[in-house]
Amino acid sequence: MGIFDFFKKNKESDTKNSVRSNAEPLPKVSLTQNVIDSIVQEPKKESYYKLEELKPIRMGNNFMIYPYDARWYFEAPDAETLPTIVNSDEIKRYLPGLKIETKELCRKTLENLVMRTESGMGFTYVIRERNFPIGFLIVDSPKYNEAIMHLRIWTINFFVVKIAEHKGIMHNALLRLLNHMKSIGIHNVYAIVDSTNTPCLKMMAKGPFIEIGNTNFQDENTKNKFRAFMIDLTTIRFEIR
């Protein structure tokens, strides 16, 4: 049964818990060669990933990173929980496409995230502490980016809920997801960050992304608004503990 058929059903159950700050230590990253400051476009494909490749990733302690799929959409009360703990002002400013400030908007956004995975547009991972959602990593596939900005590239966006900010959780999760993306054959990944998004820019400065020219990501309406980063996963060795 596909996701589009599955969405004809509807069920919900409650899950509650709190966030912890002691995530497992960060994986070590070693840069093995220089990363080219250029846009490397992927060959054109009907699909850039398989659904069975999207597997849970362990972070340590009570933290896990799960692919956001129909199971979570129907069985977890995320649409009720997220609007109460997310910094809605920052989401509107830096990720305007994610409308999660109310239960109804959040439910629609989460439904779209699940359905875009099925259609090959990209996939989403949710960071959970004992099943409580504390952050999302949203990966856009070359299929999606070709339609949006005429570039066949992988990009990634992410956010954590307010109670999980400034604890190293997102950086930890990002490195682990990048390691998994490398394992399924993904090479170059880009991140496009608003130039006023100071918390994100500070995290990007920790690596392993490097800053590149932003010319390919600008137009006359957004000139100098964004900073661009990239990572060539083939040059990175992740040491997961």
C-alpha positions as CSV (number, residue, x, y, z in Angstrom):
1,M,0.0,0.0,0.0
2,G,1.4,3.4,-1.0
3,I,1.3,6.6,1.0
4,F,-1.4,8.1,-1.2
5,D,-3.6,5.1,-0.4
6,F,-2.6,5.1,3.3
7,F,-3.8,8.7,3.7
8,K,-7.3,7.6,3.2
9,K,-7.1,6.1,6.8
10,N,-6.9,8.2,9.9
11,K,-6.0,7.3,13.5
12,E,-4.2,9.0,16.3
13,S,-2.6,8.0,19.7
14,D,-0.9,10.0,22.4
15,T,2.8,10.1,23.2
16,K,4.4,12.4,25.8
17,N,7.8,13.1,27.2
18,S,10.5,15.7,27.8
19,V,13.8,16.7,26.2
20,R,17.2,15.8,27.6
21,S,20.4,17.8,26.9
22,N,23.0,15.0,27.1
23,A,23.0,13.7,23.6
24,E,25.8,11.3,22.7
25,P,29.1,12.9,21.9
26,L,29.4,14.2,18.3
27,P,31.0,12.0,15.7
28,K,34.5,13.0,14.6
29,V,34.9,14.3,11.0
30,S,38.1,14.3,9.0
31,L,38.4,16.3,5.8
32,T,40.5,14.2,3.4
33,Q,40.8,16.6,0.4
34,N,39.8,20.1,-0.7
35,V,36.2,20.6,-1.7
36,I,35.7,22.3,-5.0
37,D,33.9,25.7,-4.8
38,S,31.3,24.9,-7.6
39,I,27.9,23.6,-8.2
40,V,28.0,20.0,-9.2
41,Q,24.7,19.0,-10.7
42,E,23.4,15.4,-10.5
43,P,22.5,13.4,-13.6
44,K,18.8,13.5,-14.4
45,K,16.9,10.6,-12.8
46,E,13.3,9.7,-12.2
47,S,14.1,9.0,-8.5
48,Y,17.2,9.7,-6.5
49,Y,16.6,7.4,-3.5
50,K,14.7,4.3,-2.5
51,L,12.1,4.3,0.3
52,E,13.8,1.3,1.9
53,E,17.0,3.3,2.2
54,L,15.4,5.7,4.7
55,K,16.2,3.9,8.0
56,P,16.2,5.1,11.6
57,I,19.5,6.4,12.9
58,R,20.7,6.0,16.5
59,M,22.0,9.1,18.3
60,G,22.6,7.6,21.8
61,N,20.9,7.7,25.1
62,N,17.2,8.2,24.4
63,F,17.7,10.0,21.1
64,M,16.8,8.6,17.7
65,I,16.4,10.1,14.2
66,Y,13.5,8.6,12.3
67,P,12.3,9.1,8.7
68,Y,9.1,11.0,9.0
69,D,6.5,8.7,7.5
70,A,2.8,7.8,7.7
71,R,3.3,5.9,10.9
72,W,4.4,9.1,12.7
73,Y,1.8,11.2,10.9
74,F,-1.1,9.0,12.1
75,E,0.2,7.6,15.4
76,A,2.0,10.5,17.0
77,P,0.4,13.7,18.2
78,D,3.0,15.9,16.5
79,A,0.5,18.3,15.0
80,E,-0.8,19.1,18.5
81,T,2.7,19.2,20.1
82,L,4.8,21.2,17.7
83,P,2.9,24.5,17.5
84,T,3.3,24.8,21.3
85,I,7.1,24.3,21.4
86,V,8.4,25.6,18.1
87,N,9.7,29.2,17.7
88,S,7.1,30.2,15.1
89,D,8.6,33.6,14.4
90,E,11.9,32.0,13.3
91,I,10.2,29.4,11.2
92,K,8.2,32.1,9.4
93,R,11.4,34.1,8.8
94,Y,13.9,31.4,7.8
95,L,11.7,28.5,6.6
96,P,8.5,30.2,5.4
97,G,7.3,27.1,3.6
98,L,6.8,25.3,6.9
99,K,3.5,26.5,8.3
100,I,3.3,24.9,11.8
101,E,2.0,27.7,14.0
102,T,-1.4,26.1,14.4
103,K,-2.6,22.5,14.7
104,E,-4.4,22.6,11.4
105,L,-1.5,24.2,9.5
106,C,1.0,21.8,11.1
107,R,-1.0,18.8,10.2
108,K,-1.1,19.8,6.6
109,T,2.6,20.5,6.6
110,L,3.4,17.1,8.1
111,E,1.1,15.4,5.6
112,N,3.0,17.2,2.7
113,L,6.3,16.1,4.1
114,V,5.2,12.4,4.1
115,M,3.7,12.6,0.6
116,R,6.8,14.4,-0.9
117,T,8.9,11.4,0.2
118,E,6.7,9.0,-1.7
119,S,6.9,11.3,-4.8
120,G,10.7,11.4,-4.8
121,M,10.9,15.1,-4.0
122,G,12.9,14.6,-0.8
123,F,12.7,13.1,2.6
124,T,12.4,14.3,6.2
125,Y,14.0,13.0,9.4
126,V,12.6,13.9,12.8
127,I,14.8,13.9,15.9
128,R,13.0,12.2,18.8
129,E,13.8,11.9,22.5
130,R,11.7,9.0,23.7
131,N,9.3,9.6,20.7
132,F,9.0,13.3,21.6
133,P,9.7,15.5,18.5
134,I,12.6,18.0,19.1
135,G,13.8,18.7,15.6
136,F,13.5,18.1,11.8
137,L,16.0,17.7,9.0
138,I,14.4,18.2,5.6
139,V,16.3,17.0,2.6
140,D,15.3,18.3,-0.9
141,S,16.2,16.0,-3.8
142,P,17.6,17.0,-7.2
143,K,14.1,16.3,-8.6
144,Y,12.6,19.0,-6.3
145,N,15.4,21.5,-6.7
146,E,15.3,21.2,-10.5
147,A,11.7,22.2,-10.4
148,I,12.2,25.0,-7.9
149,M,15.5,26.6,-8.9
150,H,16.6,24.8,-12.0
151,L,19.5,23.1,-10.2
152,R,19.7,19.3,-9.9
153,I,21.4,19.3,-6.4
154,W,20.7,18.0,-2.9
155,T,19.9,20.6,-0.3
156,I,19.2,20.3,3.4
157,N,17.2,22.5,5.9
158,F,16.7,21.9,9.6
159,F,15.3,23.3,12.8
160,V,15.0,22.3,16.5
161,V,12.2,23.2,18.8
162,K,12.8,26.0,21.3
163,I,13.5,23.7,24.3
164,A,16.2,21.9,22.4
165,E,18.1,24.9,21.2
166,H,21.8,25.5,22.0
167,K,22.5,21.9,23.2
168,G,24.4,20.5,20.3
169,I,21.6,18.2,19.4
170,M,21.0,19.5,15.9
171,H,24.7,19.4,15.0
172,N,25.0,15.9,16.3
173,A,21.9,14.8,14.2
174,L,23.1,16.6,11.1
175,L,26.4,14.8,11.1
176,R,24.7,11.4,11.5
177,L,22.2,12.1,8.8
178,L,25.0,13.2,6.4
179,N,26.9,10.0,7.2
180,H,23.8,8.0,6.3
181,M,23.3,10.0,3.1
182,K,26.9,9.1,2.2
183,S,26.1,5.4,2.8
184,I,23.3,5.4,0.3
185,G,25.4,7.1,-2.5
186,I,24.7,10.8,-2.1
187,H,27.8,12.9,-2.8
188,N,27.3,16.7,-2.8
189,V,24.9,18.4,-0.4
190,Y,24.2,22.1,-0.2
191,A,22.7,24.4,2.5
192,I,21.4,27.8,1.7
193,V,21.2,30.0,4.9
194,D,19.7,33.4,5.4
195,S,22.4,35.9,6.1
196,T,20.6,37.0,9.2
197,N,20.2,33.5,10.6
198,T,23.0,33.9,13.2
199,P,22.3,30.6,15.1
200,C,22.4,28.5,12.0
201,L,25.5,30.3,10.6
202,K,27.3,29.7,13.9
203,M,26.5,26.0,13.6
204,M,27.6,25.9,10.0
205,A,31.0,27.4,11.1
206,K,31.6,24.2,13.2
207,G,31.8,22.2,9.9
208,P,31.9,20.0,8.0
209,F,30.2,22.3,5.4
210,I,32.3,24.9,3.8
211,E,31.1,28.3,2.5
212,I,31.0,28.8,-1.3
213,G,29.9,31.6,-3.6
214,N,26.2,32.3,-3.5
215,T,25.8,33.5,-7.1
216,N,23.9,30.4,-8.2
217,F,21.4,30.9,-5.5
218,Q,20.6,34.5,-6.0
219,D,18.3,36.6,-8.2
220,E,17.7,40.3,-8.3
221,N,15.1,40.0,-5.6
222,T,17.3,38.1,-3.1
223,K,20.8,39.5,-3.9
224,N,23.1,39.2,-0.9
225,K,20.4,37.7,1.3
226,F,21.7,34.2,1.4
227,R,25.0,32.5,2.1
228,A,25.7,29.1,0.5
229,F,27.5,26.1,2.0
230,M,28.3,22.7,0.6
231,I,29.9,19.4,1.5
232,D,31.3,16.7,-0.7
233,L,30.5,13.6,1.3
234,T,33.1,11.6,-0.7
235,T,35.9,13.6,1.0
236,I,34.6,13.2,4.5
237,R,35.3,10.3,6.9
238,F,32.7,10.1,9.8
239,E,33.8,8.4,12.9
240,I,30.6,7.4,14.7
241,R,30.8,6.4,18.3
